[in-house]
Amino acid sequence: MISIHTSKVDNILSVVLKSDIDKFIQVREKSLGDLIDGKRAKKSTNGRSSKPKLLPKLTGKKLEYATLLKDNLSKIVLAHPSELTSWKNKFDAIISQLKINDKIYKPFKNQILSCLDYEGLRSDFYPQYFSSLGIKSCVYCNALLTVSVESTITWMTPQRKQVKTKKEWKAKFQVDHYIPKSDYPCFGISFYNLYPVCGPCNNIKLDRVIGFMLYLEGSIEFEDSPFLFELEDGCVSSYLNTNNIELIKFRFLDNNNLYQIKDSVGKTRALFDIQGIYDTQKDVIAELILKAKKYPTSYKESLINSFSGLFSDASLSNRLLIGNYSQPSEIHNRPLAKFTQDIAKQLKLI
């Protein structure tokens, strides 16, 4: 719900996690090299690892695609959004020939994704990386966390020629690809193509393209969120007079239509039902209304005077007061942060 400047991401990639990123790029370069040279085994369908069948050496457009990716993997993985557009144009020239026969292109895409090991990153590397960025909630709805629990099957060591499996449930990071990985596996692990999201938003969006851009380039250091939750006039007094939570009314405003797409007949419609999601959270507004009534500005000033050590940081004191992060730059830190901030500001709590 709010953009992140590329300078912040660059600092994480080039300083905080540089050694880790260098290692996993080297591993994936080798995997791509093995695919090109015919040294990579076919994916097993029954879990057996004995006498693996090797894939044939790549030729033609497949070879051109994989070679372009391998030779420029570091640049592509770290490419800014505008640079990804340039790389997309280069791959488009090759893909246009491969797409003629989808029976050939589809398994090839899966081979590329397997070399990049996108699925492996979801459970080990992405949680660490996005935590460093301060992203824990869905960048689209900000209502849910960016992890989901999924079942995985672990192939056990065969004994007496029988394959044993073990089913486990693991929390995995959900990531949407701005440039769909279903069409462009080459950008499957490009950091500026990764949007941390919740499971429902990921399933709704699929490979559709929306207007909201998570990563902000240019000289602007920080951009406020283009979205707004706005209380309707008179609803606060109506709630206080009746204690009827259903009288609390608000609107979700997307004035730039960033969350809308065109359907098959050219009409625009909202992709994410943000209003519907947050209509279930009116109790959060009710609590903020009661806090605004109970804790006027004079009360907050008395707290600062009485407990100067605890309330010397305005950001911290506001966070304790509203029960969530209070700065626009902290929206991604916790679910409902944007919703809570907007309502709290209108109630003059912060």
VEXKOLDO-549196 format. One record per residue (C-alpha): y, z, x. Coordinates in steps of 0.1 Angstrom, whole numbers, padded with zeros to 4 digits, always signed. Layout:
<nodes>
<y Y, z Z, x X>
...
</nodes>
This chain:
<nodes>
<y +0000, z +0000, x +0000>
<y +0022, z +0000, x +0030>
<y +0024, z -0022, x +0061>
<y +0016, z -0010, x +0097>
<y +0036, z -0025, x +0125>
<y +0016, z -0043, x +0151>
<y +0031, z -0022, x +0179>
<y +0012, z +0008, x +0167>
<y -0020, z -0011, x +0165>
<y -0014, z -0027, x +0200>
<y -0010, z +0008, x +0215>
<y -0044, z +0019, x +0201>
<y -0061, z -0012, x +0213>
<y -0046, z -0015, x +0247>
<y -0043, z +0022, x +0256>
<y -0063, z +0047, x +0235>
<y -0095, z +0026, x +0230>
<y -0092, z +0000, x +0258>
<y -0123, z +0008, x +0277>
<y -0145, z +0009, x +0245>
<y -0131, z -0024, x +0233>
<y -0136, z -0040, x +0267>
<y -0173, z -0030, x +0266>
<y -0180, z -0042, x +0231>
<y -0163, z -0075, x +0238>
<y -0185, z -0080, x +0269>
<y -0217, z -0072, x +0249>
<y -0207, z -0098, x +0222>
<y -0198, z -0124, x +0247>
<y -0234, z -0121, x +0261>
<y -0249, z -0123, x +0226>
<y -0229, z -0155, x +0219>
<y -0240, z -0169, x +0253>
<y -0277, z -0161, x +0244>
<y -0272, z -0179, x +0211>
<y -0258, z -0210, x +0229>
<y -0286, z -0211, x +0255>
<y -0314, z -0205, x +0230>
<y -0322, z -0171, x +0244>
<y -0317, z -0152, x +0211>
<y -0346, z -0143, x +0189>
<y -0349, z -0153, x +0152>
<y -0341, z -0124, x +0129>
<y -0374, z -0107, x +0119>
<y -0381, z -0105, x +0082>
<y -0410, z -0080, x +0084>
<y -0399, z -0057, x +0112>
<y -0424, z -0068, x +0138>
<y -0410, z -0073, x +0172>
<y -0440, z -0087, x +0191>
<y -0438, z -0123, x +0203>
<y -0403, z -0131, x +0189>
<y -0395, z -0167, x +0182>
<y -0364, z -0179, x +0200>
<y -0337, z -0200, x +0183>
<y -0332, z -0235, x +0197>
<y -0302, z -0242, x +0220>
<y -0271, z -0251, x +0201>
<y -0259, z -0287, x +0200>
<y -0231, z -0307, x +0184>
<y -0205, z -0289, x +0163>
<y -0225, z -0256, x +0164>
<y -0222, z -0257, x +0202>
<y -0185, z -0265, x +0200>
<y -0179, z -0237, x +0175>
<y -0198, z -0210, x +0194>
<y -0184, z -0220, x +0228>
<y -0148, z -0219, x +0215>
<y -0155, z -0184, x +0202>
<y -0173, z -0171, x +0233>
<y -0147, z -0185, x +0258>
<y -0118, z -0170, x +0238>
<y -0135, z -0139, x +0222>
<y -0111, z -0114, x +0237>
<y -0080, z -0134, x +0226>
<y -0095, z -0139, x +0191>
<y -0105, z -0102, x +0186>
<y -0070, z -0090, x +0196>
<y -0050, z -0119, x +0181>
<y -0019, z -0110, x +0159>
<y -0018, z -0123, x +0123>
<y +0003, z -0153, x +0133>
<y -0020, z -0161, x +0162>
<y -0050, z -0159, x +0139>
<y -0035, z -0187, x +0119>
<y -0034, z -0209, x +0150>
<y -0070, z -0201, x +0158>
<y -0080, z -0208, x +0122>
<y -0066, z -0243, x +0125>
<y -0087, z -0249, x +0156>
<y -0119, z -0237, x +0139>
<y -0111, z -0257, x +0108>
<y -0114, z -0289, x +0127>
<y -0149, z -0280, x +0136>
<y -0159, z -0263, x +0103>
<y -0150, z -0294, x +0083>
<y -0179, z -0312, x +0100>
<y -0203, z -0283, x +0097>
<y -0196, z -0277, x +0060>
<y -0209, z -0311, x +0050>
<y -0243, z -0295, x +0049>
<y -0242, z -0259, x +0037>
<y -0279, z -0254, x +0044>
<y -0270, z -0258, x +0080>
<y -0237, z -0239, x +0080>
<y -0248, z -0208, x +0061>
<y -0276, z -0197, x +0085>
<y -0253, z -0205, x +0115>
<y -0226, z -0183, x +0100>
<y -0251, z -0155, x +0098>
<y -0261, z -0160, x +0134>
<y -0225, z -0157, x +0145>
<y -0220, z -0125, x +0125>
<y -0252, z -0112, x +0140>
<y -0239, z -0118, x +0175>
<y -0206, z -0101, x +0167>
<y -0226, z -0072, x +0152>
<y -0200, z -0065, x +0125>
<y -0224, z -0043, x +0105>
<y -0231, z -0021, x +0136>
<y -0193, z -0015, x +0140>
<y -0190, z -0002, x +0104>
<y -0209, z +0030, x +0112>
<y -0200, z +0038, x +0148>
<y -0168, z +0022, x +0160>
<y -0146, z +0015, x +0129>
<y -0144, z +0052, x +0118>
<y -0130, z +0061, x +0153>
<y -0106, z +0032, x +0154>
<y -0091, z +0036, x +0120>
<y -0089, z +0073, x +0124>
<y -0067, z +0067, x +0155>
<y -0045, z +0045, x +0132>
<y -0043, z +0073, x +0106>
<y -0061, z +0053, x +0079>
<y -0084, z +0072, x +0057>
<y -0076, z +0058, x +0022>
<y -0079, z +0023, x +0007>
<y -0049, z +0002, x +0018>
<y -0050, z -0016, x -0016>
<y -0053, z +0012, x -0042>
<y -0047, z +0043, x -0021>
<y -0069, z +0061, x -0047>
<y -0102, z +0064, x -0028>
<y -0115, z +0069, x +0007>
<y -0125, z +0039, x +0028>
<y -0162, z +0049, x +0032>
<y -0192, z +0044, x +0010>
<y -0227, z +0057, x +0012>
<y -0253, z +0029, x +0016>
<y -0290, z +0028, x +0020>
<y -0304, z +0014, x +0052>
<y -0339, z +0007, x +0063>
<y -0350, z +0017, x +0098>
<y -0381, z -0002, x +0111>
<y -0405, z +0023, x +0127>
<y -0428, z +0016, x +0156>
<y -0459, z -0003, x +0143>
<y -0491, z +0016, x +0145>
<y -0525, z +0001, x +0139>
<y -0508, z -0031, x +0131>
<y -0490, z -0016, x +0101>
<y -0452, z -0017, x +0098>
<y -0437, z +0016, x +0086>
<y -0402, z +0019, x +0073>
<y -0378, z +0048, x +0067>
<y -0350, z +0046, x +0041>
<y -0319, z +0065, x +0049>
<y -0285, z +0069, x +0033>
<y -0255, z +0066, x +0056>
<y -0217, z +0067, x +0052>
<y -0203, z +0034, x +0063>
<y -0167, z +0021, x +0067>
<y -0156, z -0004, x +0041>
<y -0136, z -0033, x +0056>
<y -0121, z -0063, x +0038>
<y -0113, z -0094, x +0058>
<y -0080, z -0110, x +0051>
<y -0094, z -0143, x +0063>
<y -0128, z -0142, x +0046>
<y -0157, z -0137, x +0070>
<y -0179, z -0157, x +0046>
<y -0159, z -0188, x +0056>
<y -0147, z -0177, x +0091>
<y -0173, z -0155, x +0108>
<y -0153, z -0161, x +0140>
<y -0128, z -0136, x +0128>
<y -0154, z -0111, x +0116>
<y -0143, z -0084, x +0141>
<y -0107, z -0095, x +0148>
<y -0088, z -0063, x +0144>
<y -0058, z -0078, x +0126>
<y -0081, z -0094, x +0101>
<y -0096, z -0060, x +0091>
<y -0082, z -0041, x +0061>
<y -0099, z -0007, x +0054>
<y -0106, z -0005, x +0017>
<y -0127, z +0014, x -0009>
<y -0159, z -0001, x -0023>
<y -0145, z -0010, x -0057>
<y -0115, z -0029, x -0043>
<y -0137, z -0047, x -0018>
<y -0160, z -0058, x -0045>
<y -0131, z -0070, x -0067>
<y -0112, z -0089, x -0041>
<y -0142, z -0107, x -0024>
<y -0128, z -0138, x -0006>
<y -0096, z -0141, x -0027>
<y -0063, z -0142, x -0009>
<y -0034, z -0119, x -0020>
<y +0002, z -0116, x -0009>
<y +0000, z -0081, x +0006>
<y +0000, z -0081, x +0044>
<y -0012, z -0049, x +0060>
<y +0000, z -0057, x +0095>
<y +0037, z -0063, x +0101>
<y +0050, z -0084, x +0130>
<y +0086, z -0089, x +0142>
<y +0114, z -0066, x +0153>
<y +0113, z -0043, x +0123>
<y +0098, z -0010, x +0133>
<y +0088, z +0002, x +0099>
<y +0087, z -0012, x +0064>
<y +0087, z +0008, x +0032>
<y +0060, z +0002, x +0006>
<y +0068, z -0027, x -0018>
<y +0051, z -0008, x -0046>
<y +0063, z +0020, x -0068>
<y +0050, z +0045, x -0093>
<y +0078, z +0053, x -0118>
<y +0080, z +0079, x -0145>
<y +0092, z +0068, x -0179>
<y +0124, z +0083, x -0193>
<y +0119, z +0114, x -0213>
<y +0082, z +0120, x -0206>
<y +0088, z +0151, x -0184>
<y +0106, z +0170, x -0212>
<y +0080, z +0158, x -0237>
<y +0052, z +0173, x -0216>
<y +0071, z +0205, x -0210>
<y +0078, z +0210, x -0247>
<y +0042, z +0202, x -0259>
<y +0019, z +0208, x -0229>
<y +0003, z +0175, x -0240>
<y -0007, z +0156, x -0209>
<y -0011, z +0123, x -0228>
<y +0027, z +0123, x -0233>
<y +0032, z +0118, x -0195>
<y +0039, z +0081, x -0191>
<y +0045, z +0061, x -0159>
<y +0044, z +0025, x -0146>
<y +0030, z +0009, x -0115>
<y +0055, z -0017, x -0103>
<y +0045, z -0046, x -0082>
<y +0078, z -0065, x -0083>
<y +0068, z -0091, x -0057>
<y +0035, z -0098, x -0074>
<y +0016, z -0091, x -0042>
<y -0015, z -0080, x -0060>
<y -0017, z -0111, x -0083>
<y -0037, z -0142, x -0080>
<y -0039, z -0175, x -0099>
<y -0069, z -0180, x -0121>
<y -0086, z -0213, x -0128>
<y -0059, z -0225, x -0152>
<y -0030, z -0216, x -0130>
<y -0020, z -0184, x -0147>
<y -0013, z -0153, x -0127>
<y -0031, z -0120, x -0133>
<y -0033, z -0086, x -0116>
<y -0063, z -0084, x -0093>
<y -0065, z -0046, x -0090>
<y -0061, z -0025, x -0122>
<y -0039, z +0000, x -0104>
<y -0023, z +0012, x -0136>
<y -0057, z +0018, x -0151>
<y -0069, z +0037, x -0120>
<y -0039, z +0061, x -0119>
<y -0039, z +0066, x -0157>
<y -0068, z +0089, x -0150>
<y -0047, z +0110, x -0126>
<y -0020, z +0124, x -0150>
<y -0031, z +0159, x -0141>
<y -0015, z +0153, x -0107>
<y +0018, z +0145, x -0123>
<y +0015, z +0175, x -0146>
<y +0010, z +0198, x -0116>
<y +0041, z +0183, x -0098>
<y +0062, z +0187, x -0130>
<y +0052, z +0224, x -0131>
<y +0060, z +0228, x -0094>
<y +0094, z +0212, x -0099>
<y +0101, z +0237, x -0127>
<y +0088, z +0267, x -0108>
<y +0102, z +0258, x -0073>
<y +0138, z +0247, x -0075>
<y +0158, z +0238, x -0044>
<y +0171, z +0274, x -0041>
<y +0135, z +0287, x -0040>
<y +0126, z +0263, x -0012>
<y +0156, z +0274, x +0008>
<y +0146, z +0310, x +0004>
<y +0111, z +0301, x +0018>
<y +0127, z +0284, x +0048>
<y +0149, z +0315, x +0054>
<y +0121, z +0340, x +0050>
<y +0094, z +0320, x +0069>
<y +0113, z +0299, x +0094>
<y +0083, z +0295, x +0117>
<y +0061, z +0280, x +0090>
<y +0087, z +0260, x +0071>
<y +0109, z +0248, x +0100>
<y +0093, z +0213, x +0098>
<y +0106, z +0197, x +0066>
<y +0076, z +0173, x +0065>
<y +0051, z +0201, x +0067>
<y +0068, z +0222, x +0041>
<y +0070, z +0193, x +0017>
<y +0034, z +0185, x +0024>
<y +0024, z +0221, x +0015>
<y +0045, z +0219, x -0016>
<y +0032, z +0187, x -0031>
<y -0004, z +0190, x -0018>
<y -0003, z +0157, x +0000>
<y +0014, z +0139, x +0028>
<y +0051, z +0135, x +0021>
<y +0063, z +0107, x +0045>
<y +0061, z +0070, x +0037>
<y +0045, z +0063, x +0071>
<y +0017, z +0087, x +0061>
<y +0006, z +0070, x +0029>
<y -0027, z +0058, x +0044>
<y -0036, z +0094, x +0056>
<y -0050, z +0106, x +0023>
<y -0059, z +0092, x -0012>
<y -0031, z +0095, x -0038>
<y -0004, z +0100, x -0012>
<y +0018, z +0071, x -0024>
<y +0014, z +0082, x -0061>
<y +0022, z +0118, x -0052>
<y +0052, z +0109, x -0031>
<y +0068, z +0087, x -0057>
<y +0065, z +0111, x -0085>
<y +0076, z +0141, x -0063>
<y +0107, z +0122, x -0053>
<y +0117, z +0115, x -0089>
<y +0112, z +0151, x -0098>
<y +0134, z +0160, x -0068>
<y +0106, z +0181, x -0052>
<y +0111, z +0163, x -0019>
</nodes>
